Amino acid sequence: MSVATHLGLADLDSEILAVAGQRWSRWQLSHEELLVVEELADLPAWLRAADWAEADGVLLALAQLSARDGGDDVAATGALAWVLLPGASLLAFRLGRLSRRIDEILAAQLWIEARTFPWQRGHKVAANILMNTRKGVMRDLGIADLGDRTIPFPPSAQVWTEAAHPTGPTAEEELLDILELAMSKDALSKDDGELLLGLALAADLASPARSGRGHAGLMAPAASEAVAADRGVSARTIRRRAARSVSALRTVCGTYQRASA
């Protein structure tokens, strides 16, 4: 099942979207930002072409209507979640390897974030709701975030275009997700994770012809020497720590994959 199906938002004829469509004209009376389209059904197309600030204003109006301390209207929650589905679906695609139930978990968290967005001081509605959705999903899975990773999902054409043709996570995103998993299981320390990230960056910049004993360039002399110079230790020490960390990553990822199978 998809995120949309779990939320009951798979099509405009669904109960909650039908109610939202009926209430659209009433919402427009109290929120002039919504006058940009005559019907709710036209909103996604408008968002794809809209100016960022204008689009954010529309989403903020829906967030206010949705919130308990605003309009307290669950139909508005459904409408807000509906227009964010492309970004949420892309997020589910990227996190899919972490759980077989990712669509269900993400759908529940998206609804919570759409219902509780702090509209009084809110801005960048799409980006913040999706970022907080990701954080909530990671918490539910018992995986701690590695720093503050803002998801680039502004209410603009890029979100819907990218979501329509998902290409999968980037190498950087995969590495960060794996490090988050390992750190949450205490297989790696924060410093170990930063060391591996530094080596990955140095290896990418050096573009070694040989990857270094099957470690994707992390053990290449150019990478280890660059990180060693930055940390004031020997390259040998860096390679030894990196090898130990890579071994720990392999163990924890193998265990987690077997448990999730």
Secondary structure as UniProt FT lines:
FT   HELIX           3..7
FT   TURN            12..13
FT   HELIX           15..30
FT   HELIX           32..36
FT   HELIX           40..42
FT   HELIX           43..49
FT   HELIX           52..66
FT   TURN            68..71
FT   HELIX           74..83
FT   HELIX           85..95
FT   HELIX           96..98
FT   TURN            100..101
FT   HELIX           102..116
FT   HELIX           119..121
FT   HELIX           125..140
FT   TURN            141..142
FT   HELIX           157..164
FT   HELIX           171..184
FT   TURN            185..186
FT   HELIX           190..206
FT   TURN            213..214
FT   TURN            216..219
FT   HELIX           221..231
FT   HELIX           235..260
//
